[in-house]
């Protein structure tokens, strides 16, 4: 299992890393901690399941496709629940 992790190469475009850093920095400067967390989580989902999906599926067993799809749907559900809860939760001042 360790060999799988050490031999995997995931390429992330530099513009996306810069965009993540800029968005995270701006939201943290304005005191929006939850929004920064949500932005980081969305970027990680994007990198893992859209950008490098073919690479991950080709290196894994056939059951990985179904497990990966369920995990991705669960991740999207968490993002939606978090975004919905952020709308109705008051910030303490």
Jmol script that loads the backbone (N, CA, C; Angstrom):
load data "model"
ATOM      1  N   UNK A   1       0.826  -1.193   0.000  1.00  0.00           N
ATOM      2  CA  UNK A   1       0.000   0.000   0.000  1.00  0.00           C
ATOM      3  C   UNK A   1       0.872   1.260   0.000  1.00  0.00           C
ATOM      4  N   UNK A   2       1.972   1.234   0.690  1.00  0.00           N
ATOM      5  CA  UNK A   2       2.852   2.395   0.727  1.00  0.00           C
ATOM      6  C   UNK A   2       3.466   2.644  -0.645  1.00  0.00           C
ATOM      7  N   UNK A   3       3.751   1.586  -1.386  1.00  0.00           N
ATOM      8  CA  UNK A   3       4.323   1.748  -2.718  1.00  0.00           C
ATOM      9  C   UNK A   3       3.357   2.486  -3.638  1.00  0.00           C
ATOM     10  N   UNK A   4       2.085   2.195  -3.496  1.00  0.00           N
ATOM     11  CA  UNK A   4       1.065   2.865  -4.309  1.00  0.00           C
ATOM     12  C   UNK A   4       1.096   4.369  -4.052  1.00  0.00           C
ATOM     13  N   UNK A   5       1.246   4.764  -2.798  1.00  0.00           N
ATOM     14  CA  UNK A   5       1.259   6.183  -2.464  1.00  0.00           C
ATOM     15  C   UNK A   5       2.555   6.869  -2.893  1.00  0.00           C
ATOM     16  N   UNK A   6       3.655   6.171  -2.808  1.00  0.00           N
ATOM     17  CA  UNK A   6       4.930   6.800  -3.165  1.00  0.00           C
ATOM     18  C   UNK A   6       5.171   6.847  -4.668  1.00  0.00           C
ATOM     19  N   UNK A   7       4.535   5.975  -5.426  1.00  0.00           N
ATOM     20  CA  UNK A   7       4.748   5.934  -6.871  1.00  0.00           C
ATOM     21  C   UNK A   7       3.722   6.739  -7.656  1.00  0.00           C
ATOM     22  N   UNK A   8       2.719   7.275  -7.005  1.00  0.00           N
ATOM     23  CA  UNK A   8       1.672   8.030  -7.680  1.00  0.00           C
ATOM     24  C   UNK A   8       2.139   9.458  -7.935  1.00  0.00           C
ATOM     25  N   UNK A   9       1.911   9.927  -9.152  1.00  0.00           N
ATOM     26  CA  UNK A   9       2.251  11.295  -9.520  1.00  0.00           C
ATOM     27  C   UNK A   9       0.962  12.031  -9.862  1.00  0.00           C
ATOM     28  N   UNK A  10       0.672  13.073  -9.115  1.00  0.00           N
ATOM     29  CA  UNK A  10      -0.505  13.892  -9.364  1.00  0.00           C
ATOM     30  C   UNK A  10      -0.034  15.289  -9.755  1.00  0.00           C
ATOM     31  N   UNK A  11      -0.421  15.720 -10.929  1.00  0.00           N
ATOM     32  CA  UNK A  11      -0.011  17.041 -11.414  1.00  0.00           C
ATOM     33  C   UNK A  11      -1.146  18.032 -11.196  1.00  0.00           C
ATOM     34  N   UNK A  12      -0.833  19.107 -10.506  1.00  0.00           N
ATOM     35  CA  UNK A  12      -1.815  20.158 -10.255  1.00  0.00           C
ATOM     36  C   UNK A  12      -1.308  21.421 -10.946  1.00  0.00           C
ATOM     37  N   UNK A  13      -2.136  22.044 -11.792  1.00  0.00           N
ATOM     38  CA  UNK A  13      -1.702  23.264 -12.484  1.00  0.00           C
ATOM     39  C   UNK A  13      -1.360  24.388 -11.498  1.00  0.00           C
ATOM     40  N   UNK A  14      -0.287  25.089 -11.787  1.00  0.00           N
ATOM     41  CA  UNK A  14       0.183  26.154 -10.902  1.00  0.00           C
ATOM     42  C   UNK A  14      -0.850  27.265 -10.762  1.00  0.00           C
ATOM     43  N   UNK A  15      -1.606  27.556 -11.821  1.00  0.00           N
ATOM     44  CA  UNK A  15      -2.615  28.615 -11.740  1.00  0.00           C
ATOM     45  C   UNK A  15      -3.689  28.266 -10.713  1.00  0.00           C
ATOM     46  N   UNK A  16      -4.023  26.991 -10.583  1.00  0.00           N
ATOM     47  CA  UNK A  16      -5.014  26.586  -9.590  1.00  0.00           C
ATOM     48  C   UNK A  16      -4.458  26.699  -8.173  1.00  0.00           C
ATOM     49  N   UNK A  17      -3.188  26.397  -8.003  1.00  0.00           N
ATOM     50  CA  UNK A  17      -2.571  26.550  -6.683  1.00  0.00           C
ATOM     51  C   UNK A  17      -2.528  28.026  -6.292  1.00  0.00           C
ATOM     52  N   UNK A  18      -2.169  28.885  -7.248  1.00  0.00           N
ATOM     53  CA  UNK A  18      -2.140  30.324  -6.981  1.00  0.00           C
ATOM     54  C   UNK A  18      -3.540  30.832  -6.670  1.00  0.00           C
ATOM     55  N   UNK A  19      -4.532  30.383  -7.431  1.00  0.00           N
ATOM     56  CA  UNK A  19      -5.912  30.791  -7.186  1.00  0.00           C
ATOM     57  C   UNK A  19      -6.376  30.352  -5.802  1.00  0.00           C
ATOM     58  N   UNK A  20      -6.040  29.136  -5.409  1.00  0.00           N
ATOM     59  CA  UNK A  20      -6.395  28.656  -4.074  1.00  0.00           C
ATOM     60  C   UNK A  20      -5.743  29.511  -2.998  1.00  0.00           C
ATOM     61  N   UNK A  21      -4.476  29.827  -3.165  1.00  0.00           N
ATOM     62  CA  UNK A  21      -3.776  30.637  -2.167  1.00  0.00           C
ATOM     63  C   UNK A  21      -4.366  32.040  -2.069  1.00  0.00           C
ATOM     64  N   UNK A  22      -4.691  32.644  -3.212  1.00  0.00           N
ATOM     65  CA  UNK A  22      -5.264  33.992  -3.208  1.00  0.00           C
ATOM     66  C   UNK A  22      -6.644  33.985  -2.555  1.00  0.00           C
ATOM     67  N   UNK A  23      -7.495  33.046  -2.955  1.00  0.00           N
ATOM     68  CA  UNK A  23      -8.839  32.987  -2.377  1.00  0.00           C
ATOM     69  C   UNK A  23      -8.801  32.685  -0.886  1.00  0.00           C
ATOM     70  N   UNK A  24      -7.969  31.753  -0.482  1.00  0.00           N
ATOM     71  CA  UNK A  24      -7.858  31.416   0.941  1.00  0.00           C
ATOM     72  C   UNK A  24      -7.333  32.596   1.748  1.00  0.00           C
ATOM     73  N   UNK A  25      -6.321  33.273   1.214  1.00  0.00           N
ATOM     74  CA  UNK A  25      -5.750  34.419   1.924  1.00  0.00           C
ATOM     75  C   UNK A  25      -6.767  35.542   2.068  1.00  0.00           C
ATOM     76  N   UNK A  26      -7.497  35.828   1.005  1.00  0.00           N
ATOM     77  CA  UNK A  26      -8.497  36.897   1.074  1.00  0.00           C
ATOM     78  C   UNK A  26      -9.612  36.570   2.061  1.00  0.00           C
ATOM     79  N   UNK A  27     -10.097  35.342   2.018  1.00  0.00           N
ATOM     80  CA  UNK A  27     -11.176  34.988   2.945  1.00  0.00           C
ATOM     81  C   UNK A  27     -10.687  34.985   4.386  1.00  0.00           C
ATOM     82  N   UNK A  28      -9.454  34.576   4.623  1.00  0.00           N
ATOM     83  CA  UNK A  28      -8.919  34.609   5.989  1.00  0.00           C
ATOM     84  C   UNK A  28      -8.657  36.040   6.450  1.00  0.00           C
ATOM     85  N   UNK A  29      -8.216  36.914   5.539  1.00  0.00           N
ATOM     86  CA  UNK A  29      -8.012  38.318   5.908  1.00  0.00           C
ATOM     87  C   UNK A  29      -9.323  38.996   6.288  1.00  0.00           C
ATOM     88  N   UNK A  30     -10.402  38.606   5.642  1.00  0.00           N
ATOM     89  CA  UNK A  30     -11.705  39.177   5.960  1.00  0.00           C
ATOM     90  C   UNK A  30     -12.413  38.428   7.086  1.00  0.00           C
ATOM     91  N   UNK A  31     -11.746  37.457   7.685  1.00  0.00           N
ATOM     92  CA  UNK A  31     -12.289  36.762   8.848  1.00  0.00           C
ATOM     93  C   UNK A  31     -13.329  35.708   8.537  1.00  0.00           C
ATOM     94  N   UNK A  32     -13.368  35.221   7.334  1.00  0.00           N
ATOM     95  CA  UNK A  32     -14.343  34.196   6.941  1.00  0.00           C
ATOM     96  C   UNK A  32     -13.679  32.820   6.983  1.00  0.00           C
ATOM     97  N   UNK A  33     -13.500  32.289   8.177  1.00  0.00           N
ATOM     98  CA  UNK A  33     -12.791  31.027   8.349  1.00  0.00           C
ATOM     99  C   UNK A  33     -13.532  29.864   7.713  1.00  0.00           C
ATOM    100  N   UNK A  34     -14.829  29.831   7.870  1.00  0.00           N
ATOM    101  CA  UNK A  34     -15.609  28.723   7.306  1.00  0.00           C
ATOM    102  C   UNK A  34     -15.577  28.730   5.784  1.00  0.00           C
ATOM    103  N   UNK A  35     -15.648  29.904   5.212  1.00  0.00           N
ATOM    104  CA  UNK A  35     -15.586  30.006   3.754  1.00  0.00           C
ATOM    105  C   UNK A  35     -14.220  29.553   3.235  1.00  0.00           C
ATOM    106  N   UNK A  36     -13.160  29.898   3.941  1.00  0.00           N
ATOM    107  CA  UNK A  36     -11.820  29.442   3.546  1.00  0.00           C
ATOM    108  C   UNK A  36     -11.727  27.922   3.606  1.00  0.00           C
ATOM    109  N   UNK A  37     -12.302  27.325   4.631  1.00  0.00           N
ATOM    110  CA  UNK A  37     -12.308  25.868   4.745  1.00  0.00           C
ATOM    111  C   UNK A  37     -13.090  25.237   3.600  1.00  0.00           C
ATOM    112  N   UNK A  38     -14.226  25.809   3.269  1.00  0.00           N
ATOM    113  CA  UNK A  38     -15.044  25.302   2.174  1.00  0.00           C
ATOM    114  C   UNK A  38     -14.316  25.436   0.831  1.00  0.00           C
ATOM    115  N   UNK A  39     -13.644  26.542   0.605  1.00  0.00           N
ATOM    116  CA  UNK A  39     -12.881  26.739  -0.630  1.00  0.00           C
ATOM    117  C   UNK A  39     -11.779  25.693  -0.750  1.00  0.00           C
ATOM    118  N   UNK A  40     -11.055  25.457   0.324  1.00  0.00           N
ATOM    119  CA  UNK A  40      -9.988  24.452   0.300  1.00  0.00           C
ATOM    120  C   UNK A  40     -10.543  23.066   0.036  1.00  0.00           C
ATOM    121  N   UNK A  41     -11.655  22.736   0.635  1.00  0.00           N
ATOM    122  CA  UNK A  41     -12.253  21.420   0.438  1.00  0.00           C
ATOM    123  C   UNK A  41     -12.702  21.229  -1.014  1.00  0.00           C
ATOM    124  N   UNK A  42     -13.280  22.261  -1.609  1.00  0.00           N
ATOM    125  CA  UNK A  42     -13.726  22.176  -3.000  1.00  0.00           C
ATOM    126  C   UNK A  42     -12.528  22.012  -3.944  1.00  0.00           C
ATOM    127  N   UNK A  43     -11.449  22.728  -3.685  1.00  0.00           N
ATOM    128  CA  UNK A  43     -10.257  22.570  -4.518  1.00  0.00           C
ATOM    129  C   UNK A  43      -9.696  21.158  -4.409  1.00  0.00           C
ATOM    130  N   UNK A  44      -9.668  20.599  -3.213  1.00  0.00           N
ATOM    131  CA  UNK A  44      -9.149  19.239  -3.041  1.00  0.00           C
ATOM    132  C   UNK A  44     -10.023  18.234  -3.779  1.00  0.00           C
ATOM    133  N   UNK A  45     -11.337  18.379  -3.693  1.00  0.00           N
ATOM    134  CA  UNK A  45     -12.231  17.497  -4.451  1.00  0.00           C
ATOM    135  C   UNK A  45     -11.986  17.635  -5.951  1.00  0.00           C
ATOM    136  N   UNK A  46     -11.820  18.854  -6.402  1.00  0.00           N
ATOM    137  CA  UNK A  46     -11.565  19.087  -7.827  1.00  0.00           C
ATOM    138  C   UNK A  46     -10.274  18.411  -8.269  1.00  0.00           C
ATOM    139  N   UNK A  47      -9.217  18.576  -7.502  1.00  0.00           N
ATOM    140  CA  UNK A  47      -7.932  17.991  -7.883  1.00  0.00           C
ATOM    141  C   UNK A  47      -7.979  16.474  -7.845  1.00  0.00           C
ATOM    142  N   UNK A  48      -8.632  15.915  -6.863  1.00  0.00           N
ATOM    143  CA  UNK A  48      -8.631  14.458  -6.712  1.00  0.00           C
ATOM    144  C   UNK A  48      -9.557  13.758  -7.698  1.00  0.00           C
ATOM    145  N   UNK A  49     -10.704  14.350  -7.984  1.00  0.00           N
ATOM    146  CA  UNK A  49     -11.709  13.613  -8.744  1.00  0.00           C
ATOM    147  C   UNK A  49     -11.973  14.125 -10.140  1.00  0.00           C
ATOM    148  N   UNK A  50     -11.570  15.305 -10.475  1.00  0.00           N
ATOM    149  CA  UNK A  50     -11.764  15.773 -11.843  1.00  0.00           C
ATOM    150  C   UNK A  50     -10.446  15.828 -12.595  1.00  0.00           C
ATOM    151  N   UNK A  51      -9.453  16.397 -11.983  1.00  0.00           N
ATOM    152  CA  UNK A  51      -8.181  16.607 -12.657  1.00  0.00           C
ATOM    153  C   UNK A  51      -7.400  15.309 -12.848  1.00  0.00           C
ATOM    154  N   UNK A  52      -7.382  14.447 -11.852  1.00  0.00           N
ATOM    155  CA  UNK A  52      -6.563  13.234 -11.893  1.00  0.00           C
ATOM    156  C   UNK A  52      -7.390  11.958 -11.840  1.00  0.00           C
ATOM    157  N   UNK A  53      -8.636  12.020 -12.220  1.00  0.00           N
ATOM    158  CA  UNK A  53      -9.521  10.863 -12.122  1.00  0.00           C
ATOM    159  C   UNK A  53      -9.060   9.695 -13.002  1.00  0.00           C
ATOM    160  N   UNK A  54      -8.668   9.970 -14.224  1.00  0.00           N
ATOM    161  CA  UNK A  54      -8.229   8.888 -15.119  1.00  0.00           C
ATOM    162  C   UNK A  54      -6.995   8.174 -14.578  1.00  0.00           C
ATOM    163  N   UNK A  55      -6.084   8.934 -14.038  1.00  0.00           N
ATOM    164  CA  UNK A  55      -4.877   8.337 -13.467  1.00  0.00           C
ATOM    165  C   UNK A  55      -5.209   7.454 -12.270  1.00  0.00           C
ATOM    166  N   UNK A  56      -6.080   7.926 -11.410  1.00  0.00           N
ATOM    167  CA  UNK A  56      -6.436   7.145 -10.223  1.00  0.00           C
ATOM    168  C   UNK A  56      -7.192   5.874 -10.591  1.00  0.00           C
ATOM    169  N   UNK A  57      -8.087   5.957 -11.553  1.00  0.00           N
ATOM    170  CA  UNK A  57      -8.865   4.783 -11.948  1.00  0.00           C
ATOM    171  C   UNK A  57      -7.982   3.762 -12.655  1.00  0.00           C
ATOM    172  N   UNK A  58      -7.049   4.221 -13.464  1.00  0.00           N
ATOM    173  CA  UNK A  58      -6.196   3.275 -14.188  1.00  0.00           C
ATOM    174  C   UNK A  58      -5.235   2.527 -13.268  1.00  0.00           C
ATOM    175  N   UNK A  59      -4.895   3.095 -12.131  1.00  0.00           N
ATOM    176  CA  UNK A  59      -3.940   2.460 -11.226  1.00  0.00           C
ATOM    177  C   UNK A  59      -4.604   1.575 -10.181  1.00  0.00           C
ATOM    178  N   UNK A  60      -5.904   1.627 -10.068  1.00  0.00           N
ATOM    179  CA  UNK A  60      -6.592   0.932  -8.983  1.00  0.00           C
ATOM    180  C   UNK A  60      -7.382  -0.260  -9.509  1.00  0.00           C
ATOM    181  N   UNK A  61      -7.802  -1.140  -8.611  1.00  0.00           N
ATOM    182  CA  UNK A  61      -8.638  -2.275  -9.021  1.00  0.00           C
ATOM    183  C   UNK A  61     -10.013  -1.821  -9.507  1.00  0.00           C
ATOM    184  N   UNK A  62     -10.755  -2.754 -10.086  1.00  0.00           N
ATOM    185  CA  UNK A  62     -12.050  -2.406 -10.680  1.00  0.00           C
ATOM    186  C   UNK A  62     -13.061  -1.929  -9.644  1.00  0.00           C
ATOM    187  N   UNK A  63     -13.001  -2.406  -8.419  1.00  0.00           N
ATOM    188  CA  UNK A  63     -13.961  -1.974  -7.401  1.00  0.00           C
ATOM    189  C   UNK A  63     -13.710  -0.536  -6.965  1.00  0.00           C
ATOM    190  N   UNK A  64     -12.532  -0.007  -7.277  1.00  0.00           N
ATOM    191  CA  UNK A  64     -12.200   1.363  -6.898  1.00  0.00           C
ATOM    192  C   UNK A  64     -13.132   2.366  -7.559  1.00  0.00           C
ATOM    193  N   UNK A  65     -13.597   2.055  -8.757  1.00  0.00           N
ATOM    194  CA  UNK A  65     -14.481   2.967  -9.486  1.00  0.00           C
ATOM    195  C   UNK A  65     -15.752   3.249  -8.689  1.00  0.00           C
ATOM    196  N   UNK A  66     -16.357   2.214  -8.134  1.00  0.00           N
ATOM    197  CA  UNK A  66     -17.597   2.389  -7.381  1.00  0.00           C
ATOM    198  C   UNK A  66     -17.341   3.048  -6.030  1.00  0.00           C
ATOM    199  N   UNK A  67     -16.281   2.644  -5.378  1.00  0.00           N
ATOM    200  CA  UNK A  67     -15.942   3.243  -4.087  1.00  0.00           C
ATOM    201  C   UNK A  67     -15.602   4.715  -4.271  1.00  0.00           C
ATOM    202  N   UNK A  68     -14.862   5.025  -5.315  1.00  0.00           N
ATOM    203  CA  UNK A  68     -14.484   6.400  -5.597  1.00  0.00           C
ATOM    204  C   UNK A  68     -15.706   7.258  -5.907  1.00  0.00           C
ATOM    205  N   UNK A  69     -16.629   6.718  -6.668  1.00  0.00           N
ATOM    206  CA  UNK A  69     -17.850   7.461  -6.998  1.00  0.00           C
ATOM    207  C   UNK A  69     -18.677   7.733  -5.751  1.00  0.00           C
ATOM    208  N   UNK A  70     -18.829   6.741  -4.896  1.00  0.00           N
ATOM    209  CA  UNK A  70     -19.569   6.942  -3.649  1.00  0.00           C
ATOM    210  C   UNK A  70     -18.879   7.963  -2.752  1.00  0.00           C
ATOM    211  N   UNK A  71     -17.566   7.882  -2.671  1.00  0.00           N
ATOM    212  CA  UNK A  71     -16.812   8.823  -1.854  1.00  0.00           C
ATOM    213  C   UNK A  71     -16.949  10.243  -2.400  1.00  0.00           C
ATOM    214  N   UNK A  72     -16.906  10.388  -3.720  1.00  0.00           N
ATOM    215  CA  UNK A  72     -17.063  11.702  -4.326  1.00  0.00           C
ATOM    216  C   UNK A  72     -18.459  12.264  -4.059  1.00  0.00           C
ATOM    217  N   UNK A  73     -19.489  11.446  -4.208  1.00  0.00           N
ATOM    218  CA  UNK A  73     -20.852  11.911  -3.930  1.00  0.00           C
ATOM    219  C   UNK A  73     -21.009  12.303  -2.463  1.00  0.00           C
ATOM    220  N   UNK A  74     -20.382  11.547  -1.577  1.00  0.00           N
ATOM    221  CA  UNK A  74     -20.410  11.897  -0.163  1.00  0.00           C
ATOM    222  C   UNK A  74     -19.704  13.232   0.065  1.00  0.00           C
ATOM    223  N   UNK A  75     -18.596  13.471  -0.619  1.00  0.00           N
ATOM    224  CA  UNK A  75     -17.888  14.741  -0.506  1.00  0.00           C
ATOM    225  C   UNK A  75     -18.722  15.915  -0.992  1.00  0.00           C
ATOM    226  N   UNK A  76     -19.413  15.732  -2.102  1.00  0.00           N
ATOM    227  CA  UNK A  76     -20.306  16.783  -2.608  1.00  0.00           C
ATOM    228  C   UNK A  76     -21.431  17.045  -1.613  1.00  0.00           C
ATOM    229  N   UNK A  77     -21.967  15.992  -1.015  1.00  0.00           N
ATOM    230  CA  UNK A  77     -23.014  16.145  -0.007  1.00  0.00           C
ATOM    231  C   UNK A  77     -22.505  16.947   1.186  1.00  0.00           C
ATOM    232  N   UNK A  78     -21.286  16.693   1.625  1.00  0.00           N
ATOM    233  CA  UNK A  78     -20.711  17.450   2.737  1.00  0.00           C
ATOM    234  C   UNK A  78     -20.559  18.923   2.370  1.00  0.00           C
ATOM    235  N   UNK A  79     -20.113  19.208   1.155  1.00  0.00           N
ATOM    236  CA  UNK A  79     -19.970  20.597   0.710  1.00  0.00           C
ATOM    237  C   UNK A  79     -21.329  21.288   0.702  1.00  0.00           C
ATOM    238  N   UNK A  80     -22.353  20.625   0.198  1.00  0.00           N
ATOM    239  CA  UNK A  80     -23.692  21.226   0.157  1.00  0.00           C
ATOM    240  C   UNK A  80     -24.252  21.458   1.554  1.00  0.00           C
ATOM    241  N   UNK A  81     -24.079  20.496   2.444  1.00  0.00           N
ATOM    242  CA  UNK A  81     -24.564  20.659   3.819  1.00  0.00           C
ATOM    243  C   UNK A  81     -23.812  21.788   4.518  1.00  0.00           C
ATOM    244  N   UNK A  82     -22.497  21.854   4.324  1.00  0.00           N
ATOM    245  CA  UNK A  82     -21.711  22.924   4.941  1.00  0.00           C
ATOM    246  C   UNK A  82     -22.131  24.290   4.407  1.00  0.00           C
ATOM    247  N   UNK A  83     -22.310  24.404   3.100  1.00  0.00           N
ATOM    248  CA  UNK A  83     -22.730  25.679   2.515  1.00  0.00           C
ATOM    249  C   UNK A  83     -24.108  26.076   3.024  1.00  0.00           C
ATOM    250  N   UNK A  84     -25.011  25.117   3.136  1.00  0.00           N
ATOM    251  CA  UNK A  84     -26.352  25.399   3.640  1.00  0.00           C
ATOM    252  C   UNK A  84     -26.306  25.836   5.101  1.00  0.00           C
ATOM    253  N   UNK A  85     -25.482  25.171   5.904  1.00  0.00           N
ATOM    254  CA  UNK A  85     -25.406  25.531   7.323  1.00  0.00           C
ATOM    255  C   UNK A  85     -24.727  26.878   7.522  1.00  0.00           C
ATOM    256  N   UNK A  86     -23.790  27.243   6.638  1.00  0.00           N
ATOM    257  CA  UNK A  86     -23.144  28.545   6.749  1.00  0.00           C
ATOM    258  C   UNK A  86     -24.133  29.678   6.501  1.00  0.00           C
ATOM    259  N   UNK A  87     -25.156  29.426   5.714  1.00  0.00           N
ATOM    260  CA  UNK A  87     -26.146  30.463   5.428  1.00  0.00           C
ATOM    261  C   UNK A  87     -26.982  30.817   6.650  1.00  0.00           C
ATOM    262  N   UNK A  88     -27.202  29.852   7.530  1.00  0.00           N
ATOM    263  CA  UNK A  88     -28.119  30.056   8.643  1.00  0.00           C
ATOM    264  C   UNK A  88     -27.443  30.168   9.999  1.00  0.00           C
ATOM    265  N   UNK A  89     -26.136  30.080  10.048  1.00  0.00           N
ATOM    266  CA  UNK A  89     -25.434  30.177  11.318  1.00  0.00           C
ATOM    267  C   UNK A  89     -24.895  31.586  11.487  1.00  0.00           C
ATOM    268  N   UNK A  90     -25.129  32.158  12.656  1.00  0.00           N
ATOM    269  CA  UNK A  90     -24.668  33.516  12.944  1.00  0.00           C
ATOM    270  C   UNK A  90     -23.220  33.486  13.414  1.00  0.00           C
ATOM    271  N   UNK A  91     -22.455  34.484  12.998  1.00  0.00           N
ATOM    272  CA  UNK A  91     -21.072  34.638  13.449  1.00  0.00           C
ATOM    273  C   UNK A  91     -21.077  35.309  14.820  1.00  0.00           C
ATOM    274  N   UNK A  92     -20.231  34.822  15.735  1.00  0.00           N
ATOM    275  CA  UNK A  92     -20.073  35.481  17.033  1.00  0.00           C
ATOM    276  C   UNK A  92     -19.111  36.643  16.860  1.00  0.00           C
ATOM    277  N   UNK A  93     -19.483  37.770  17.432  1.00  0.00           N
ATOM    278  CA  UNK A  93     -18.635  38.961  17.269  1.00  0.00           C
ATOM    279  C   UNK A  93     -17.836  39.241  18.500  1.00  0.00           C
TER     280      UNK A  93
END
end "model"
wireframe off; spacefill off
backbone 0.3
color backbone group
